[in-house]
């Protein structure tokens, strides 16, 4: 009986740790659309130092359109809008470099597209 309880406890702890790990990793995954790695990287380079949300949104939109070879009048896809929103509302710190900026955009993107997880 003790062995059965130990095995059961081990299985349960394994299942919960794997589930928690999956949830944590999803927030660190890059944006899963072709070209969006370059988009987020260039957003961080071009507009990473801006603090005004309106200016950030404008510069991020320009960067996205340029990288994805779109025209200024083109309608943005949901993924593009979410990426811009993630960039503008990402967490910032004084020691942000390009990789930290990109990582916080990814984190914020997944918070936006998966609010219930």
KEMAR-312032 format. One record per residue (C-alpha): residue number from 1; x, y, z; residue in one letter. Coordinates in nm, 4 decimals, padded with zeros to 6 digits, always signed. Layout:
REM residues N
{n:NUM, c1:X, c2:Y, c3:Z, res:A}
...
//
This chain:
REM residues 117
{n:1, c1:+00.0000, c2:+00.0000, c3:+00.0000, res:X}
{n:2, c1:+00.2839, c2:+00.2428, c3:+00.0842, res:X}
{n:3, c1:+00.4582, c2:+00.1711, c3:-00.2457, res:X}
{n:4, c1:+00.1340, c2:+00.2336, c3:-00.4325, res:X}
{n:5, c1:+00.0922, c2:+00.5735, c3:-00.2605, res:X}
{n:6, c1:+00.4541, c2:+00.6688, c3:-00.3302, res:X}
{n:7, c1:+00.4204, c2:+00.5777, c3:-00.6982, res:X}
{n:8, c1:+00.0905, c2:+00.7652, c3:-00.7236, res:X}
{n:9, c1:+00.2402, c2:+01.0745, c3:-00.5576, res:X}
{n:10, c1:+00.5369, c2:+01.0595, c3:-00.7962, res:X}
{n:11, c1:+00.3128, c2:+01.0377, c3:-01.1011, res:X}
{n:12, c1:+00.0960, c2:+01.3263, c3:-00.9830, res:X}
{n:13, c1:+00.3964, c2:+01.5481, c3:-00.9100, res:X}
{n:14, c1:+00.5442, c2:+01.4658, c3:-01.2517, res:X}
{n:15, c1:+00.2195, c2:+01.5518, c3:-01.4306, res:X}
{n:16, c1:+00.1834, c2:+01.8844, c3:-01.2494, res:X}
{n:17, c1:+00.5474, c2:+01.9830, c3:-01.3027, res:X}
{n:18, c1:+00.5280, c2:+01.9050, c3:-01.6764, res:X}
{n:19, c1:+00.2044, c2:+02.1032, c3:-01.7062, res:X}
{n:20, c1:+00.3564, c2:+02.4023, c3:-01.5235, res:X}
{n:21, c1:+00.6685, c2:+02.3806, c3:-01.7373, res:X}
{n:22, c1:+00.4615, c2:+02.3830, c3:-02.0578, res:X}
{n:23, c1:+00.2736, c2:+02.6923, c3:-01.9446, res:X}
{n:24, c1:+00.5969, c2:+02.8684, c3:-01.8569, res:X}
{n:25, c1:+00.7703, c2:+02.7835, c3:-02.1857, res:X}
{n:26, c1:+00.4820, c2:+02.8999, c3:-02.4009, res:X}
{n:27, c1:+00.5414, c2:+03.2577, c3:-02.2851, res:X}
{n:28, c1:+00.9029, c2:+03.2412, c3:-02.3998, res:X}
{n:29, c1:+00.8374, c2:+03.1068, c3:-02.7469, res:X}
{n:30, c1:+00.8938, c2:+03.3410, c3:-03.0406, res:X}
{n:31, c1:+00.5954, c2:+03.4708, c3:-03.2333, res:X}
{n:32, c1:+00.5080, c2:+03.1781, c3:-03.4627, res:X}
{n:33, c1:+00.4769, c2:+03.3594, c3:-03.7955, res:X}
{n:34, c1:+00.7323, c2:+03.3929, c3:-04.0728, res:X}
{n:35, c1:+00.9316, c2:+03.7134, c3:-04.0463, res:X}
{n:36, c1:+00.8157, c2:+03.8169, c3:-03.7002, res:X}
{n:37, c1:+01.1550, c2:+03.7467, c3:-03.5382, res:X}
{n:38, c1:+01.3053, c2:+04.0112, c3:-03.7650, res:X}
{n:39, c1:+01.0086, c2:+04.2395, c3:-03.6996, res:X}
{n:40, c1:+01.0446, c2:+04.2273, c3:-03.3199, res:X}
{n:41, c1:+01.4220, c2:+04.2602, c3:-03.3372, res:X}
{n:42, c1:+01.4000, c2:+04.5660, c3:-03.5625, res:X}
{n:43, c1:+01.1224, c2:+04.7184, c3:-03.3514, res:X}
{n:44, c1:+01.3552, c2:+04.6950, c3:-03.0531, res:X}
{n:45, c1:+01.6409, c2:+04.8505, c3:-03.2523, res:X}
{n:46, c1:+01.4364, c2:+05.1290, c3:-03.4135, res:X}
{n:47, c1:+01.1932, c2:+05.2211, c3:-03.1372, res:X}
{n:48, c1:+01.3288, c2:+05.0576, c3:-02.8217, res:X}
{n:49, c1:+01.4379, c2:+05.3884, c3:-02.6723, res:X}
{n:50, c1:+01.1060, c2:+05.5662, c3:-02.7225, res:X}
{n:51, c1:+00.8794, c2:+05.6220, c3:-02.4231, res:X}
{n:52, c1:+00.5705, c2:+05.7838, c3:-02.5762, res:X}
{n:53, c1:+00.3182, c2:+05.5070, c3:-02.6615, res:X}
{n:54, c1:+00.1874, c2:+05.6947, c3:-02.9675, res:X}
{n:55, c1:+00.5376, c2:+05.7369, c3:-03.1098, res:X}
{n:56, c1:+00.6233, c2:+05.3756, c3:-03.0230, res:X}
{n:57, c1:+00.3127, c2:+05.2469, c3:-03.2002, res:X}
{n:58, c1:+00.3839, c2:+05.4621, c3:-03.5059, res:X}
{n:59, c1:+00.7492, c2:+05.3530, c3:-03.5315, res:X}
{n:60, c1:+00.6618, c2:+04.9867, c3:-03.4630, res:X}
{n:61, c1:+00.3986, c2:+04.9948, c3:-03.7383, res:X}
{n:62, c1:+00.6448, c2:+05.1497, c3:-03.9838, res:X}
{n:63, c1:+00.9030, c2:+04.8841, c3:-03.8984, res:X}
{n:64, c1:+00.6531, c2:+04.6005, c3:-03.9345, res:X}
{n:65, c1:+00.5331, c2:+04.7258, c3:-04.2725, res:X}
{n:66, c1:+00.8897, c2:+04.7659, c3:-04.3969, res:X}
{n:67, c1:+01.0105, c2:+04.4210, c3:-04.2828, res:X}
{n:68, c1:+00.7022, c2:+04.2404, c3:-04.4141, res:X}
{n:69, c1:+00.7121, c2:+04.4363, c3:-04.7439, res:X}
{n:70, c1:+00.3694, c2:+04.5923, c3:-04.7005, res:X}
{n:71, c1:+00.2423, c2:+04.9336, c3:-04.8008, res:X}
{n:72, c1:+00.1410, c2:+05.1977, c3:-04.5429, res:X}
{n:73, c1:-00.2259, c2:+05.1703, c3:-04.6459, res:X}
{n:74, c1:-00.2403, c2:+04.7900, c3:-04.6135, res:X}
{n:75, c1:-00.4719, c2:+04.6419, c3:-04.3538, res:X}
{n:76, c1:-00.2774, c2:+04.4826, c3:-04.0691, res:X}
{n:77, c1:-00.3425, c2:+04.1217, c3:-03.9747, res:X}
{n:78, c1:-00.4438, c2:+04.0228, c3:-03.6225, res:X}
{n:79, c1:-00.0911, c2:+03.8863, c3:-03.5650, res:X}
{n:80, c1:+00.0585, c2:+04.2192, c3:-03.6718, res:X}
{n:81, c1:-00.1735, c2:+04.4184, c3:-03.4469, res:X}
{n:82, c1:-00.0983, c2:+04.1859, c3:-03.1538, res:X}
{n:83, c1:+00.2759, c2:+04.2162, c3:-03.2171, res:X}
{n:84, c1:+00.2589, c2:+04.5957, c3:-03.2199, res:X}
{n:85, c1:+00.0462, c2:+04.5941, c3:-02.9041, res:X}
{n:86, c1:+00.2950, c2:+04.3578, c3:-02.7378, res:X}
{n:87, c1:+00.5824, c2:+04.5891, c3:-02.8289, res:X}
{n:88, c1:+00.4104, c2:+04.9016, c3:-02.6977, res:X}
{n:89, c1:+00.2917, c2:+04.7408, c3:-02.3714, res:X}
{n:90, c1:+00.5995, c2:+04.5269, c3:-02.2974, res:X}
{n:91, c1:+00.7824, c2:+04.5551, c3:-01.9666, res:X}
{n:92, c1:+01.0847, c2:+04.7814, c3:-01.9812, res:X}
{n:93, c1:+01.3895, c2:+04.8368, c3:-01.7671, res:X}
{n:94, c1:+01.6804, c2:+05.0771, c3:-01.7812, res:X}
{n:95, c1:+01.9142, c2:+04.7918, c3:-01.8749, res:X}
{n:96, c1:+01.7138, c2:+04.6802, c3:-02.1797, res:X}
{n:97, c1:+01.9168, c2:+04.5605, c3:-02.4728, res:X}
{n:98, c1:+01.7811, c2:+04.4173, c3:-02.7977, res:X}
{n:99, c1:+01.7501, c2:+04.0588, c3:-02.6731, res:X}
{n:100, c1:+01.5775, c2:+04.1623, c3:-02.3473, res:X}
{n:101, c1:+01.3417, c2:+04.3851, c3:-02.5423, res:X}
{n:102, c1:+01.2623, c2:+04.1047, c3:-02.7855, res:X}
{n:103, c1:+01.2085, c2:+03.8598, c3:-02.4991, res:X}
{n:104, c1:+00.9645, c2:+04.0953, c3:-02.3269, res:X}
{n:105, c1:+00.7768, c2:+04.1444, c3:-02.6553, res:X}
{n:106, c1:+00.7415, c2:+03.7650, c3:-02.6846, res:X}
{n:107, c1:+00.6204, c2:+03.7389, c3:-02.3255, res:X}
{n:108, c1:+00.3674, c2:+04.0148, c3:-02.3724, res:X}
{n:109, c1:+00.2535, c2:+03.8719, c3:-02.7084, res:X}
{n:110, c1:+00.1644, c2:+03.5395, c3:-02.5464, res:X}
{n:111, c1:-00.0177, c2:+03.7188, c3:-02.2640, res:X}
{n:112, c1:-00.2267, c2:+03.8995, c3:-02.5259, res:X}
{n:113, c1:-00.3117, c2:+03.6013, c3:-02.7477, res:X}
{n:114, c1:-00.3651, c2:+03.3501, c3:-02.4665, res:X}
{n:115, c1:-00.5353, c2:+03.5460, c3:-02.1881, res:X}
{n:116, c1:-00.7053, c2:+03.2425, c3:-02.0342, res:X}
{n:117, c1:-00.3958, c2:+03.0243, c3:-02.0001, res:X}
//
